[in-house]
């Protein structure tokens, strides 16, 4: 597996990175394990929280530099990269401020005596992370686990090695001891070997459904807990009483943010028949107004896909959807007269259930339009999916929104907003979108030993 930085705007190779051998991996595992056994992990939480606080300060002070690294390496618009860096700083600060309270012992009244549950670290966590949010995905794993006392070893995506290397240096600069966070440039086979090692006690993965199934089975085979945040085929539902201008504007953002390469991006637009024509017209106008260009140019509103392979895959998906009966309302092709990995903003309509596109996740600027006659049909269509990560509902009737949000089978529902993220809110899904939660108080409890202690009552 080649670790390379290739600028997706022009497909120019910037740097290649050597992979790590078995000796380096063994050293990383042992260092991480010994740190877990030390006072750093088992003792007072405050030194660990101070590292997170310092990490937040460092990232906040270097937003421009770090954002440019992201944009050059995977093509994200520079303003979106700035937002990602700022969000990472917020996550680090959030756990620095709240982890001690989250992890404090919880009393359990019992006739057997004084009882409580304490939250202890469990050991070394293996994380396998994707390229689309190359700092944010790492921070979601690092911050809660560092606070809890777990060591983290990470295999990042092979197309963002500069981000991977940079993040490791940031954690070190914040004062974390060697072994607290380790980046490895390794193959999938080496990941499997690491998961099998007795020193690994948990596995976290964000990525594709296929990768999740493989890694989860490897972890389960060794009876190790895993958390998975996988694909999504999120709905963006617009009801007949919605503000259509606002819904169309936010809907366009929800689909083309990060060039559509977001697990929680709006992918299936489910529109009430009374407003379907108006919504489609306005969404189309927003898509047509997008300006493709250099992600570092603030005038650019649609950047390239992350790689030539991603562009090729998306093109095949759209082509196959049309062959199976979908109608191409807008776009539909890779941009051919450009050295970068650009794909036209695309809208597909008339997708039937026997079309592969009905169940597939399109990782790029491709919107699917579905029309329903009532709320019952909306819920049925929304739930007829292999995935269940997030979703959005647009309506002026909050009672109606609450009812629908309860009925939709997904991990997150946002009303009158695109699906979003914040340090204090749990993030995760159901079905083939994975299991477990990251962020908030739930995220820090995924990889701790919730140990019951009972002091027997005197006889």
C-alpha positions in Angstrom: 0.0 0.0 0.0 1.6 3.3 -1.1 1.3 6.3 1.2 1.3 9.3 -1.1 0.3 12.9 -1.0 -1.3 13.7 -4.4 -3.0 17.0 -4.9 -6.5 16.1 -6.2 -6.8 19.6 -7.8 -4.1 18.8 -10.4 -3.1 15.1 -9.6 0.5 16.1 -9.0 2.5 13.9 -6.7 3.9 15.9 -3.8 5.5 13.3 -1.5 5.8 9.6 -0.9 6.1 8.1 2.6 7.8 4.8 3.5 5.8 2.2 5.3 6.6 0.9 8.7 8.0 -2.6 9.2 7.2 -5.3 11.8 10.0 -4.2 14.1 8.6 -0.6 14.2 5.1 -1.9 14.8 6.3 -4.1 17.7 8.1 -1.2 19.2 5.0 1.0 18.9 2.8 -1.7 20.5 5.1 -2.2 23.4 5.6 1.5 24.1 1.8 2.1 24.0 1.2 -0.9 26.2 3.8 0.1 28.8 2.4 3.6 28.9 -1.1 2.2 29.7 0.5 0.3 32.6 2.1 3.4 34.0 0.9 6.2 36.3 0.2 8.3 33.2 -2.8 6.1 32.4 -3.7 4.7 35.8 -3.1 7.8 37.9 -4.5 11.3 38.2 -6.4 12.4 35.1 -5.3 16.1 35.3 -2.0 15.7 33.4 -3.9 14.0 30.5 -6.4 16.8 30.4 -3.7 19.4 30.3 -2.3 17.7 27.2 -5.8 18.0 25.6 -6.0 21.7 26.6 -2.6 22.4 25.1 -3.5 20.5 21.9 -6.6 22.7 21.6 -4.5 25.8 22.0 -1.9 24.7 19.4 -4.5 23.8 16.8 -6.4 27.1 17.4 -3.2 29.0 16.9 -2.3 27.2 13.6 -5.6 27.1 11.8 -4.4 28.5 8.5 -1.3 26.2 8.2 -3.3 23.1 9.2 -6.2 23.9 6.9 -4.0 24.3 3.9 -2.4 20.9 4.6 -5.9 19.4 4.5 -7.0 21.2 1.3 -3.9 20.4 -0.6 -3.9 16.8 0.4 -7.5 15.8 -0.1 -9.2 18.7 -1.9 -11.5 20.2 0.7 -12.4 23.8 0.3 -10.1 26.0 2.4 -13.0 27.5 4.5 -14.3 24.0 5.2 -10.8 22.9 6.2 -10.5 25.9 8.6 -13.8 24.8 10.1 -12.5 21.2 10.6 -9.4 22.4 12.4 -11.4 24.7 14.6 -13.8 21.8 15.4 -10.8 19.6 16.4 -9.7 22.3 18.8 -13.2 22.4 20.3 -13.3 18.7 20.8 -9.9 18.6 22.6 -11.1 21.5 24.8 -14.5 19.8 25.4 -12.9 16.7 26.8 -10.3 18.7 28.7 -13.2 20.5 30.4 -15.6 17.6 30.9 -13.8 14.2 30.9 -13.2 14.2 34.7 -16.9 14.6 35.3 -17.8 12.0 32.7 -15.5 9.5 34.3 -16.2 10.0 37.9 -17.6 7.0 39.9 -21.3 6.5 39.7 -23.0 5.3 43.0 -25.5 2.5 42.9 -27.8 2.2 45.9 -27.9 -1.5 46.9 -28.9 -3.7 49.9 -25.6 -5.5 49.4 -23.6 -2.5 50.6 -21.9 0.7 49.3 -21.6 0.2 45.6 -20.3 2.3 42.7 -19.1 1.9 39.1 -15.8 3.4 38.3 -14.5 4.0 34.7 -11.0 2.7 34.1 -8.9 2.6 31.0 -8.7 -0.8 29.2 -5.4 -0.5 27.2 -4.3 0.1 23.7 -6.9 1.0 21.1 -6.4 0.4 17.4 -8.0 3.0 15.2 -8.5 2.8 11.4 -9.5 6.2 10.0 -10.6 7.7 6.6 -9.4 10.6 4.5 -12.5 12.8 4.2 -12.0 14.6 7.5 -8.4 13.8 8.1 -7.9 15.7 11.4 -11.5 15.5 12.8 -11.7 11.7 12.5 -8.4 11.3 14.4 -9.5 13.8 17.1 -12.8 12.0 17.7 -10.8 8.9 18.8 -7.8 10.5 20.4 -9.5 13.0 22.7 -11.8 10.8 24.7 -9.3 7.9 24.9 -6.4 10.0 25.9 -8.5 11.5 28.7 -9.6 8.0 29.8 -6.0 6.7 29.9 -6.1 4.5 26.8 -3.2 4.6 24.3 -4.1 5.0 20.7 -2.4 3.5 17.6 -3.8 4.7 14.2 -3.7 3.6 10.6 -4.8 6.5 8.6 -5.9 6.5 5.0 -3.1 6.1 2.5 -4.0 9.3 0.6 -3.5 11.6 3.6 -0.1 10.7 5.1 0.8 14.4 5.6 -2.2 14.9 7.8 -1.5 11.7 9.6 2.1 12.6 10.3 1.1 16.2 11.2 -1.5 15.1 13.8 0.9 12.8 15.5 3.4 15.7 15.8 0.6 18.0 17.2 -0.2 15.5 20.0 3.5 15.2 20.8 4.0 19.0 20.8 1.0 19.2 23.3 3.1 17.2 25.8 1.7 13.7 25.4 4.3 11.0 26.3 5.6 8.6 23.7 3.0 5.9 23.1 -0.1 8.0 23.9 -0.7 8.4 20.2 1.1 6.6 17.4 0.7 6.9 13.7 1.6 3.9 11.6 1.9 3.7 7.8 0.9 0.1 7.4 -1.1 -2.4 5.2 -4.5 -3.9 5.9 -2.7 -7.2 6.6 -0.6 -5.5 9.3 -3.7 -4.0 10.8 -5.2 -7.5 11.2 -2.0 -8.7 12.9 -2.2 -5.7 15.3 -5.8 -6.4 16.1 -4.9 -10.0 17.0 -2.2 -8.9 19.4 -3.1 -9.4 23.1 -2.0 -5.8 23.9 -4.8 -4.4 21.8 -8.1 -4.1 23.8 -10.4 -2.2 21.4 -10.8 -1.3 17.8 -12.4 1.8 16.3 -13.0 2.3 12.6 -14.6 4.9 10.4 -14.9 4.0 6.8 -16.7 1.9 4.3 -19.2 -0.8 5.0 -16.8 -3.4 3.5 -13.9 -2.2 5.6 -16.1 -2.2 8.7 -17.3 -5.7 8.2 -13.7 -7.0 7.8 -12.3 -5.2 10.8 -15.3 -5.9 13.0 -15.0 -9.6 12.3 -11.3 -9.5 13.1 -12.0 -7.9 16.4 -14.9 -10.2 17.2 -12.7 -13.2 16.4 -10.4 -12.1 19.3 -13.4 -11.1 21.5 -12.5 -7.5 21.4 -14.9 -4.6 21.4 -15.2 -2.5 18.3 -17.0 0.7 17.3 -17.9 1.4 13.7 -18.9 4.6 11.9 -19.6 3.5 8.4 -21.5 4.7 5.3 -24.7 6.6 5.1 -27.5 7.1 2.7 -29.1 10.0 4.6 -32.4 11.5 3.8 -33.2 15.1 3.4 -37.0 15.3 3.8 -38.9 18.4 2.7 -42.6 18.5 3.9 -45.4 20.4 2.2 -45.3 23.2 4.8 -41.5 23.8 4.6 -39.8 27.0 3.7 -38.8 25.9 0.2 -36.2 28.6 -0.5 -34.4 27.8 2.7 -34.7 24.0 2.3 -33.3 24.2 -1.2 -30.4 26.4 -0.2 -29.4 24.2 2.8 -30.1 21.0 0.8 -27.6 22.1 -1.8 -25.0 22.7 1.0 -25.9 19.4 2.6 -25.2 17.5 -0.6 -22.1 19.3 -1.9 -20.2 20.0 1.3 -16.7 18.4 1.0 -17.7 17.7 -2.7 -20.3 15.3 -1.4 -17.8 13.1 0.3 -19.4 13.0 3.7 -21.0 10.0 5.4 -23.8 12.2 6.7 -24.3 14.2 3.6 -27.9 14.5 2.2 -28.1 11.8 -0.4 -31.8 10.9 -0.8 -34.0 13.9 -1.1 -37.5 12.9 -0.1 -39.9 15.7 -1.2 -43.7 16.0 -0.7 -45.5 16.0 -4.0 -47.1 19.4 -3.4 -43.7 21.1 -3.3 -41.5 18.7 -5.4 -41.4 20.7 -8.6 -40.6 23.9 -6.8 -37.9 22.3 -4.7 -36.3 20.6 -7.7 -36.2 23.8 -9.6 -34.5 25.7 -6.8 -32.1 22.9 -6.0 -31.1 22.7 -9.6 -30.4 26.4 -9.7 -28.1 26.1 -6.7 -26.2 23.2 -8.3 -25.8 25.1 -11.6 -24.4 28.1 -9.7 -21.6 26.1 -8.2 -18.1 27.1 -9.3 -15.4 24.4 -9.6 -11.8 25.3 -9.0 -8.8 25.4 -6.7 -9.9 24.5 -3.1 -7.5 27.2 -1.9 -9.4 29.9 -3.8 -12.1 31.4 -1.7 -14.3 31.9 -4.8 -14.4 28.1 -5.4 -17.7 26.5 -4.2 -17.1 22.9 -5.4 -13.7 21.2 -5.0 -12.4 18.0 -6.6 -13.0 14.5 -5.4 -10.2 13.1 -3.2 -8.7 10.9 -5.9 -8.8 9.7 -9.5 -10.2 6.4 -8.3 -13.1 8.2 -6.4 -14.0 10.1 -9.6 -14.0 6.9 -11.6 -16.1 5.0 -9.1 -18.7 7.7 -8.9 -18.9 7.9 -12.7 -19.6 4.2 -13.0 -22.3 4.5 -10.3 -24.1 7.3 -12.1 -23.8 5.5 -15.5 -25.2 2.3 -14.1 -28.1 4.1 -12.4 -29.1 5.7 -15.7 -28.8 2.3 -17.5 -31.2 0.8 -14.9 -33.9 3.5 -15.5 -33.0 6.6 -13.5 -33.4 9.9 -15.3 -30.4 12.3 -15.5 -31.8 15.7 -14.5 -28.5 17.5 -14.3 -24.8 16.7 -14.8 -23.7 13.1 -14.7 -20.1 13.0 -15.8 -16.6 13.5 -14.7 -15.1 16.8 -15.9 -12.8 15.7 -18.7 -11.0 18.9 -19.7 -9.3 19.3 -16.3 -6.3 17.6 -14.7 -8.1 17.4 -11.3 -10.7 14.9 -10.1 -13.8 17.0 -10.7 -17.3 15.7 -11.1 -20.3 17.6 -12.3 -23.0 18.5 -9.8 -25.6 15.8 -10.6 -29.3 15.2 -9.9 -31.0 11.8 -10.5 -34.7 11.3 -10.5 -37.2 8.4 -11.1 -35.1 5.9 -9.2 -37.0 2.7 -8.6 -36.4 0.1 -5.9 -34.9 -2.4 -8.4 -32.2 0.1 -9.4 -28.9 -0.5 -7.6 -28.7 3.3 -6.9 -31.7 3.0 -4.6 -29.5 1.3 -1.9 -26.0 2.5 -2.8 -24.1 5.3 -1.2 -22.9 7.9 -3.7 -19.8 9.6 -2.3 -19.7 12.7 -4.4 -22.0 15.6 -5.6 -24.9 13.4 -6.7 -28.4 14.0 -5.4 -31.3 11.6 -5.7 -34.8 12.9 -5.8 -37.8 10.9 -4.5 -41.4 12.2 -4.4 -43.9 11.1 -1.7 -47.6 11.8 -1.2 -47.7 11.8 2.7 -45.7 11.3 5.9 -46.4 7.6 6.0 -44.8 7.1 2.6 -41.9 9.3 3.7 -41.2 7.1 6.7 -41.5 3.9 4.7 -39.0 5.2 2.1 -36.7 6.6 4.6 -36.5 3.3 6.5 -36.1 1.2 3.3 -32.4 1.5 3.5 -29.4 -0.6 4.5 -28.0 2.4 6.3 -29.1 4.5 9.2 -26.6 7.2 10.1 -28.3 10.6 10.0 -31.1 12.6 8.3 -32.8 16.0 8.1 -36.5 17.1 8.2 -37.8 20.4 7.0 -41.1 21.5 8.3 -42.7 24.4 10.2 -44.8 22.0 12.4 -42.6 20.9 15.3 -45.1 18.4 16.6 -45.1 16.7 13.2 -41.3 16.8 13.2 -41.0 15.2 16.6 -43.3 12.4 15.5 -41.4 11.7 12.3 -38.0 11.9 14.0 -39.1 9.2 16.3 -40.2 7.0 13.5 -37.2 7.2 11.3 -34.6 4.4 11.8 -31.4 6.4 12.0 -28.7 7.4 14.5 -29.3 11.2 14.2 -32.1 13.4 13.0 -31.8 17.2 12.5 -34.9 19.4 12.1 -34.6 22.4 9.8 -30.9 22.0 9.6 -28.4 19.9 7.7 -27.0 16.9 9.6 -24.2 18.3 11.7 -21.7 17.5 14.5 -20.6 19.1 17.7 -18.3 17.9 20.6 -21.2 17.7 23.0 -23.5 15.6 20.7 -23.2 11.8 20.2 -22.3 10.7 16.7 -23.1 7.3 15.2 -25.7 5.2 13.4 -27.6 1.9 13.2 -28.0 -0.9 10.6 -25.0 -1.0 8.2 -24.0 2.5 9.3 -22.3 0.8 12.2 -22.5 0.7 16.0 -21.2 2.6 19.0 -21.0 6.4 19.5 -18.3 8.9 19.3 -18.1 12.4 21.0 -20.2 13.6 24.0 -20.3 11.7 27.3 -21.3 8.5 25.3 -18.1 8.5 23.3 -15.7 8.4 26.3 -17.6 5.4 27.7 -17.0 3.2 24.7 -13.6 2.0 25.7 -13.5 2.0 29.5 -13.9 -0.7 32.0 -17.2 0.1 33.8 -16.1 -1.7 37.0 -18.5 -2.4 39.8 -17.1 -2.1 43.3 -19.2 -3.2 46.3 -18.2 -2.7 50.0 -20.3 -5.3 51.8 -22.6 -4.0 54.5 -21.5 -4.8 58.1 -23.3 -7.8 59.5 
